[in-house]
Amino acid sequence: MRLQKVYHRFSLLSPSLFLPNKPLSSSSYSSTLPPKSLSIPKNSRNCRFRKNKPIKTMATSRFHNLVPLNAVVSSEDGGGAPNASVSSNLTLDDQESALGSGYRLPPAEIRDIVDAPPLPALSFSPQRDKILFLKRRSLPPLSELARPEEKLAGIRIDGKCNARSRMSFYTGVGIHNLLHDGTLGPEMEIHGLPDGAKINFVTWSIDGQHLSFSIRVDEEDGSCSKLRVWVADVETGKARPLFQSPDIYLNAIFDSFVWIDNSTLLVCTIPLSRGNPPKKPLVPSGPKIQSNEQKTVIQARTYQDLLKDEYDEDLFEYYATSQLVLASLDGTVKGVGPPALYTSIEPSPDLKYVLIYSTHRPFSFTVPCGRFPKKVDVWTADGKFVRELCDLPLAEDIPITSNSVRKGMRSINWRADKPSTLYWVETQDGGDAKVEVSPRDIIYTQPAEPLEFEQPTILHKLELRYGGISWCDDSLALVYESWYKTRRIRTWVISPGSSDVSPRILFDRSSEDVYSDPGSPMLRRTPVGTYVIAKIKKENDEGTYVLLNGSGATPQGNVPFLDLFQINTGSKERIWESEKEKYFESVVALMSDQNEGELYINQLKVLTSKESKTENTQYYIQSWPDKKACQITNFPHPYPQLATLQKEMIRYERRDGVQLTATLYLPPGYDPSRDGPLPCLVWSYPGEFKSKDAAGQVRGSPNEFAGIGPTSALLWLARRFAILSGPTIPIIGEGEEEANDRYVEQLVASAEAAVEEVIRRGVAHPNKVAVGGHSYGAFMTANLLAHAPHLFCCGVARSGAYNRTLTPFGFQNEDRTLWEATNTYIEMSPFMSANKIKKPILLIHGEEDNNTGTLTMQSDRFFNALKGHGALSRLVILPYESHGYSARESIMHVLWETDRWLQKYCVSNNENADLGKDDVNKGTIDLDGKAAAAAAAAGGVVPELEEDIETDRFHSTLKSSLW
């Protein structure tokens, strides 16, 4: 399994906590934090059911509050802008007179939380005997985002360093020995690095004796140098460049480097023969022409940063072309293969072969580079061509329907349990999910070098869409399939080495039904660095057992567990469960797999996390048979000023009987009977469901630590607000019904129930309830102000899309086109209801938003529509910012704008509430007896761009990451 490249953000379903031979880097700056930038085994079945995404096969763990590796950098001075000198403690009248005076700072009580130093990311060695502490800074200065970048084929490139632009970095690496008693030894700092070194792509060698990483430094002109590959001896901490020649640089546009044995790396380098970048001609050679004279049906989402002309094509090819080089620790360097646009390099488990992925012309002006032609070859580890597996054509015509895929071979990879056996999947429906066919997918397998005339072997046939495989050995593998429209997910047990053993279904359930989730198998590391299902032995028992690590969703909240599961009989024994009353615990990874041989239950050792409402996450090693837990971290509380905040997971009922949930946060020391109702900020994000029952299920735990990110709504606890975080806004379409056909009425009904509940509890003032959200949450906010003005006094909408006619080929989970569902597109668009918005609305957007659907023009045009109807509104465009905001100047200004808006139009709102008690009880929306609502899956939001999970979910940026 391959680690998702950091520039696409790390997936929730990363391959492994300890993957040693693939590089890990901090990703692009973002303060709207994606699901975990971690390579920790993760329970794919606990995650929001994704369309078109393989279901990875990882062990369960909960990391939605760990620090992503992408929000980690700032200048030493915190990126303070020279024009951000206006005091943040001005009165509202003073602020009004200085509204156009440049970047502003929020009040100190908010600023101090955001500026708190981040904790390090953690990485365990393959042998589990050492831990890396990867040091980081907080928010980057705006000057780093302002560096020139090329926007090509859906990616953004820093041409000066020939890498993805906006990459953050580590500032240092510390090594700790993990002692036998479970404590950490003293830190040894990696030394020998240049001053100001920016570290990326940190990777363990397979034997854990060396680290590899890239280094870049700032240059005098403010740009960044090209990346060089460095290595460090883990025992001594001494670091040095891998290449003796100063002219060999890393090309990090796609892949970077990989260990192919304990002393050799295969590196993507900038070709030595490469000249200067192509120059754009002053006079074009002709008009820009696109043609569809063949009448091909090509439907695509509203992708951004696409190639525009021949010059862009040349520039993309220039920066993305790499020369592969074999480099040994002894200084030996050997170029292998021709220069090409290599996108991924994957060594076989026995390190004798390498899968080489590349792309080539013809390129496209319609889709990003992931849809360009894809060529996959097998090479020997020393760079000799063996055979071509496939050369797939340009894929502009993949249907927008959920579960539609590319034609031809896909998901090509090595079997983790075999030395050099390939497997892949081929669709039988032409990639079109609307086509009815059986089987829908077929899994094939074949040796790296098959015998003459040896055909691929059919491993398994699937009726649904392929979702991944967990390998164990010839007697056991688990195959996953799913179908988004029905939310069905199935797990098959197969015996890869025995054709006479029939496959059987192990689990068949709805992905939305979190209460029935059995958990995912925990994986163990093999001696060659791959990960397979961990078989567990019991004394005097010949049964086949695995460990199922689950989130343990219950009506009272998540209670994670670890089950010993008999794979043949289905019997299970709960061998560990989280404490329920005060703490929230989860199993992170297996720690007793560093040695070969069978794993016995009484020798089990796992890494766990532990936290509470007011105590931040710490990590423990728990050992069997006595289950003794040794604490290995002691991170300080990231924001002690809020250490006594009040948190409660509340449940309330929609008028149609559907159960909804939310997390209510109250300021430290607040007493409703003494202090009375507070101004309240409601921050949420809608989600789609097929079932009312599933939508009403509880997700998350009341005992989880309250993580506060740089743009989190929870920051306003420091300003004495009540915060209703993540109230479920379910949009349900049961059976053949499409959820979005009743989007507005379900949205309003859910919001009414949430507001009624906080008012009933006496914690929110009826006149002072504000609403806000990011991305699809901003879309929600605008719709609520248009269709439920009786509920809210004002709104804050960040990086949203407001006119669905600008996203005509689908958005979010809507896969009908504008022409197929015209009324739905129009009715859902708050742009079309701009004349109805009478409450103050603050719009914020990054000027360089690259997220599909949420182009900056959406906020520009929406603001103009609001102005055209005299609406009280304000538009803030953030220079150089993308879908999520990164620079300290930008983030501080966003917080200042938001705080000013809330103080002026929420705290100071003295208008009578439109929503009286009788109106609350009766409701103001006529649901015609058909409204349905349900809880949106916590952590299950699907952003506007499926591939870029860059939504503002306010996960903590202050816990420690592990990989």
Secondary structure as the mmCIF struct_conf table of DSSP 4:
data_model
#
loop_
_struct_conf.conf_type_id
_struct_conf.id
_struct_conf.beg_label_comp_id
_struct_conf.beg_label_asym_id
_struct_conf.beg_label_seq_id
_struct_conf.end_label_comp_id
_struct_conf.end_label_asym_id
_struct_conf.end_label_seq_id
HELX_LH_PP_P HELX_LH_PP_P1 LEU A 3 LYS A 5
HELX_RH_3T_P HELX_RH_3T_P1 VAL A 6 HIS A 8
TURN_TY1_P TURN_TY1_P1 LEU A 12 LEU A 13
BEND BEND1 PRO A 15 PRO A 15
TURN_TY1_P TURN_TY1_P2 LEU A 17 PHE A 18
BEND BEND2 ASN A 21 LYS A 22
STRN STRN1 LEU A 24 LEU A 24
STRN STRN2 SER A 28 SER A 28
BEND BEND3 SER A 31 THR A 32
HELX_LH_PP_P HELX_LH_PP_P2 LEU A 33 PRO A 34
BEND BEND4 PRO A 35 PRO A 35
BEND BEND5 ILE A 40 ILE A 40
HELX_RH_3T_P HELX_RH_3T_P2 SER A 44 ASN A 46
BEND BEND6 CYS A 47 CYS A 47
HELX_LH_PP_P HELX_LH_PP_P3 ARG A 48 ARG A 50
TURN_TY1_P TURN_TY1_P3 LYS A 51 ASN A 52
TURN_TY1_P TURN_TY1_P4 HIS A 64 ASN A 65
BEND BEND7 LEU A 66 LEU A 66
HELX_LH_PP_P HELX_LH_PP_P4 VAL A 67 PRO A 68
TURN_TY1_P TURN_TY1_P5 LEU A 69 ASN A 70
BEND BEND8 ALA A 71 ALA A 71
TURN_TY1_P TURN_TY1_P6 GLU A 76 GLY A 79
TURN_TY1_P TURN_TY1_P7 PRO A 82 ASN A 83
BEND BEND9 VAL A 86 VAL A 86
TURN_TY1_P TURN_TY1_P8 SER A 88 ASN A 89
HELX_RH_AL_P HELX_RH_AL_P1 LEU A 92 SER A 97
TURN_TY1_P TURN_TY1_P9 ALA A 98 GLY A 100
BEND BEND10 SER A 101 GLY A 102
HELX_RH_AL_P HELX_RH_AL_P2 ALA A 108 VAL A 114
TURN_TY1_P TURN_TY1_P10 ASP A 115 ASP A 115
BEND BEND11 ALA A 116 ALA A 116
HELX_LH_PP_P HELX_LH_PP_P5 PRO A 117 PRO A 120
STRN STRN3 ALA A 121 PHE A 124
TURN_TY1_P TURN_TY1_P11 PRO A 126 GLN A 127
BEND BEND12 ARG A 128 ASP A 129
STRN STRN4 LYS A 130 LYS A 135
BEND BEND13 SER A 138 SER A 138
HELX_LH_PP_P HELX_LH_PP_P6 LEU A 139 PRO A 141
HELX_RH_AL_P HELX_RH_AL_P3 LEU A 142 LEU A 145
TURN_TY1_P TURN_TY1_P12 ALA A 146 ALA A 146
BEND BEND14 ARG A 147 ARG A 147
STRN STRN5 GLU A 150 LEU A 152
TURN_TY1_P TURN_TY1_P13 ALA A 153 GLY A 154
STRN STRN6 ILE A 155 ASP A 158
TURN_TY1_P TURN_TY1_P14 GLY A 159 ASN A 162
STRN STRN7 ALA A 163 ARG A 164
TURN_TY1_P TURN_TY1_P15 SER A 165 ARG A 166
STRN STRN8 MET A 167 MET A 167
STRN STRN9 TYR A 170 TYR A 170
BEND BEND15 THR A 171 THR A 171
STRN STRN10 GLY A 172 ASN A 177
STRN STRN11 LEU A 178 LEU A 178
TURN_TY1_P TURN_TY1_P16 HIS A 180 ASP A 181
BEND BEND16 GLY A 182 GLY A 182
STRN STRN12 LEU A 184 LEU A 184
STRN STRN13 MET A 188 GLU A 189
STRN STRN14 HIS A 191 HIS A 191
HELX_LH_PP_P HELX_LH_PP_P7 LEU A 193 PRO A 194
TURN_TY1_P TURN_TY1_P17 ASP A 195 GLY A 196
STRN STRN15 LYS A 198 TRP A 204
TURN_TY1_P TURN_TY1_P18 ILE A 206 ASP A 207
BEND BEND17 GLY A 208 GLN A 209
STRN STRN16 HIS A 210 ARG A 216
STRN STRN17 ASP A 218 ASP A 218
TURN_TY1_P TURN_TY1_P19 GLU A 220 ASP A 221
BEND BEND18 GLY A 222 GLY A 222
STRN STRN18 CYS A 224 CYS A 224
HELX_LH_PP_P HELX_LH_PP_P8 SER A 225 LYS A 226
STRN STRN19 LEU A 227 LEU A 227
STRN STRN20 ARG A 228 ASP A 233
TURN_TY1_P TURN_TY1_P20 VAL A 234 THR A 236
STRN STRN21 LYS A 238 LYS A 238
STRN STRN22 ALA A 239 PRO A 241
BEND BEND19 LEU A 242 LEU A 242
BEND BEND20 GLN A 244 SER A 245
TURN_TY1_P TURN_TY1_P21 PRO A 246 ASP A 247
STRN STRN23 LEU A 250 LEU A 250
STRN STRN24 ALA A 252 ALA A 252
BEND BEND21 ILE A 253 PHE A 254
STRN STRN25 PHE A 257 ASP A 261
TURN_TY1_P TURN_TY1_P22 ASN A 262 SER A 263
STRN STRN26 THR A 264 THR A 269
TURN_TY1_P TURN_TY1_P23 LEU A 272 SER A 273
BEND BEND22 ASN A 276 ASN A 276
HELX_LH_PP_P HELX_LH_PP_P9 PRO A 277 PRO A 281
BEND BEND23 LEU A 282 VAL A 283
BEND BEND24 SER A 285 GLY A 286
TURN_TY1_P TURN_TY1_P24 GLU A 293 GLN A 294
BEND BEND25 ASP A 305 ASP A 305
BEND BEND26 ASP A 309 ASP A 309
HELX_RH_AL_P HELX_RH_AL_P4 GLU A 310 ALA A 320
STRN STRN27 SER A 322 SER A 328
TURN_TY1_P TURN_TY1_P25 LEU A 329 ASP A 330
BEND BEND27 GLY A 331 GLY A 331
STRN STRN28 VAL A 333 PRO A 347
TURN_TY1_P TURN_TY1_P26 PRO A 349 ASP A 350
BEND BEND28 LEU A 351 LYS A 352
STRN STRN29 TYR A 353 THR A 359
BEND BEND29 ARG A 361 PRO A 362
BEND BEND30 PHE A 365 VAL A 367
HELX_RH_3T_P HELX_RH_3T_P3 CYS A 369 ARG A 371
BEND BEND31 PHE A 372 PHE A 372
STRN STRN30 LYS A 374 THR A 380
TURN_TY1_P TURN_TY1_P27 ALA A 381 ASP A 382
BEND BEND32 GLY A 383 GLY A 383
STRN STRN31 PHE A 385 LEU A 392
HELX_LH_PP_P HELX_LH_PP_P10 PRO A 393 LEU A 394
BEND BEND33 ILE A 400 THR A 401
TURN_TY1_P TURN_TY1_P28 SER A 402 ASN A 403
BEND BEND34 LYS A 407 GLY A 408
STRN STRN32 MET A 409 TRP A 414
TURN_TY1_P TURN_TY1_P29 ALA A 416 ASP A 417
BEND BEND35 LYS A 418 SER A 420
STRN STRN33 THR A 421 THR A 427
BEND BEND36 GLN A 428 ASP A 429
TURN_TY1_P TURN_TY1_P30 GLY A 430 GLY A 431
TURN_TY1_P TURN_TY1_P31 ALA A 433 LYS A 434
BEND BEND37 VAL A 435 VAL A 435
BEND BEND38 SER A 438 ARG A 440
STRN STRN34 ASP A 441 PRO A 447
BEND BEND39 ALA A 448 GLU A 449
HELX_LH_PP_P HELX_LH_PP_P11 PRO A 450 LEU A 451
TURN_TY1_P TURN_TY1_P32 GLU A 452 PHE A 453
HELX_LH_PP_P HELX_LH_PP_P12 GLU A 454 PRO A 456
STRN STRN35 THR A 457 LEU A 462
BEND BEND40 GLU A 463 LEU A 464
STRN STRN36 ARG A 465 ASP A 473
TURN_TY1_P TURN_TY1_P33 ASP A 474 SER A 475
STRN STRN37 LEU A 476 TRP A 483
TURN_TY1_P TURN_TY1_P34 TYR A 484 ARG A 487
STRN STRN38 ARG A 488 ILE A 494
TURN_TY1_P TURN_TY1_P35 PRO A 496 GLY A 497
TURN_TY1_P TURN_TY1_P36 SER A 499 ASP A 500
BEND BEND41 VAL A 501 VAL A 501
HELX_LH_PP_P HELX_LH_PP_P13 SER A 502 PRO A 503
STRN STRN39 ARG A 504 SER A 510
TURN_TY1_P TURN_TY1_P37 SER A 511 GLU A 512
HELX_RH_3T_P HELX_RH_3T_P4 VAL A 514 SER A 516
STRN STRN40 SER A 520 PRO A 521
STRN STRN41 LEU A 523 ARG A 525
TURN_TY1_P TURN_TY1_P38 PRO A 527 VAL A 528
BEND BEND42 GLY A 529 GLY A 529
STRN STRN42 TYR A 531 ILE A 533
STRN STRN43 LYS A 535 LYS A 538
TURN_TY1_P TURN_TY1_P39 GLU A 539 ASN A 540
STRN STRN44 ASP A 541 GLY A 550
TURN_TY1_P TURN_TY1_P40 PRO A 555 GLN A 556
STRN STRN45 PHE A 561 GLN A 566
TURN_TY1_P TURN_TY1_P41 ILE A 567 THR A 569
STRN STRN46 LYS A 572 GLU A 577
BEND BEND43 GLU A 581 LYS A 582
STRN STRN47 TYR A 583 LEU A 590
BEND BEND44 SER A 592 SER A 592
BEND BEND45 GLN A 594 GLY A 597
HELX_LH_PP_P HELX_LH_PP_P14 GLU A 598 GLU A 598
STRN STRN48 LEU A 599 TYR A 600
HELX_RH_3T_P HELX_RH_3T_P5 ILE A 601 GLN A 603
STRN STRN49 LYS A 605 SER A 612
BEND BEND46 LYS A 613 GLU A 615
STRN STRN50 GLN A 618 SER A 623
TURN_TY1_P TURN_TY1_P42 TRP A 624 LYS A 627
STRN STRN51 LYS A 628 GLN A 631
HELX_LH_PP_P HELX_LH_PP_P15 PHE A 635 HIS A 637
BEND BEND47 PRO A 638 PRO A 638
HELX_RH_3T_P HELX_RH_3T_P6 PRO A 640 LEU A 642
TURN_TY1_P TURN_TY1_P43 ALA A 643 THR A 644
STRN STRN52 GLN A 646 GLU A 653
TURN_TY1_P TURN_TY1_P44 ARG A 655 ASP A 656
BEND BEND48 GLY A 657 GLY A 657
STRN STRN53 GLN A 659 LEU A 666
TURN_TY1_P TURN_TY1_P45 PRO A 668 GLY A 669
HELX_RH_AL_P HELX_RH_AL_P5 PRO A 672 ASP A 675
STRN STRN54 LEU A 678 TRP A 683
STRN STRN55 GLY A 687 PHE A 689
BEND BEND49 LYS A 690 LYS A 690
HELX_RH_AL_P HELX_RH_AL_P6 LYS A 692 ALA A 695
TURN_TY1_P TURN_TY1_P46 GLY A 696 GLY A 696
BEND BEND50 GLN A 697 GLN A 697
BEND BEND51 GLY A 700 GLY A 700
TURN_TY1_P TURN_TY1_P47 PRO A 702 ASN A 703
BEND BEND52 GLU A 704 GLU A 704
TURN_TY1_P TURN_TY1_P48 PRO A 710 THR A 711
HELX_RH_3T_P HELX_RH_3T_P7 ALA A 713 LEU A 717
TURN_TY1_P TURN_TY1_P49 ALA A 718 ARG A 720
STRN STRN56 ALA A 722 SER A 725
STRN STRN57 PRO A 730 ILE A 732
TURN_TY1_P TURN_TY1_P50 GLY A 735 GLU A 736
HELX_RH_3T_P HELX_RH_3T_P8 ALA A 739 ARG A 742
HELX_RH_AL_P HELX_RH_AL_P7 TYR A 743 ARG A 760
TURN_TY1_P TURN_TY1_P51 ARG A 761 GLY A 762
STRN STRN58 ALA A 764 HIS A 774
TURN_TY1_P TURN_TY1_P52 SER A 775 SER A 775
HELX_RH_AL_P HELX_RH_AL_P8 TYR A 776 HIS A 787
TURN_TY1_P TURN_TY1_P53 PRO A 789 LEU A 791
BEND BEND53 CYS A 793 CYS A 793
STRN STRN59 CYS A 794 ARG A 798
BEND BEND54 SER A 799 SER A 799
HELX_RH_3T_P HELX_RH_3T_P9 ARG A 804 LEU A 806
BEND BEND55 THR A 807 THR A 807
TURN_TY1_P TURN_TY1_P54 PRO A 808 PHE A 809
STRN STRN60 PHE A 811 PHE A 811
TURN_TY1_P TURN_TY1_P55 GLN A 812 ASN A 813
STRN STRN61 GLU A 814 GLU A 814
BEND BEND56 ARG A 816 ARG A 816
TURN_TY1_P TURN_TY1_P56 LEU A 818 GLU A 820
BEND BEND57 ALA A 821 ALA A 821
HELX_RH_AL_P HELX_RH_AL_P9 THR A 822 MET A 828
HELX_RH_3T_P HELX_RH_3T_P10 PRO A 830 LYS A 836
BEND BEND58 LYS A 839 LYS A 839
STRN STRN62 ILE A 841 GLY A 846
TURN_TY1_P TURN_TY1_P57 GLU A 847 GLU A 848
BEND BEND59 ASN A 851 ASN A 851
TURN_TY1_P TURN_TY1_P58 THR A 852 GLY A 853
TURN_TY1_P TURN_TY1_P59 THR A 856 THR A 856
HELX_RH_AL_P HELX_RH_AL_P10 MET A 857 GLY A 868
TURN_TY1_P TURN_TY1_P60 HIS A 869 GLY A 870
STRN STRN63 SER A 873 LEU A 878
TURN_TY1_P TURN_TY1_P61 PRO A 879 TYR A 880
BEND BEND60 HIS A 883 GLY A 884
BEND BEND61 ALA A 887 ALA A 887
HELX_RH_AL_P HELX_RH_AL_P11 ARG A 888 LEU A 902
HELX_RH_PI_P HELX_RH_PI_P1 GLN A 903 VAL A 907
TURN_TY1_P TURN_TY1_P62 SER A 908 SER A 908
BEND BEND62 GLU A 911 GLU A 911
HELX_LH_PP_P HELX_LH_PP_P16 ASN A 912 ALA A 913
BEND BEND63 ASP A 914 ASP A 914
HELX_RH_AL_P HELX_RH_AL_P12 LYS A 917 LYS A 922
BEND BEND64 THR A 924 ILE A 925
TURN_TY1_P TURN_TY1_P63 ASP A 928 GLY A 929
HELX_LH_PP_P HELX_LH_PP_P17 ALA A 935 ALA A 937
TURN_TY1_P TURN_TY1_P64 ALA A 938 GLY A 939
BEND BEND65 GLU A 944 LEU A 945
TURN_TY1_P TURN_TY1_P65 GLU A 946 GLU A 947
BEND BEND66 THR A 957 LYS A 959
HELX_LH_PP_P HELX_LH_PP_P18 SER A 960 SER A 961
STRN STRN64 LEU A 962 LEU A 962
#
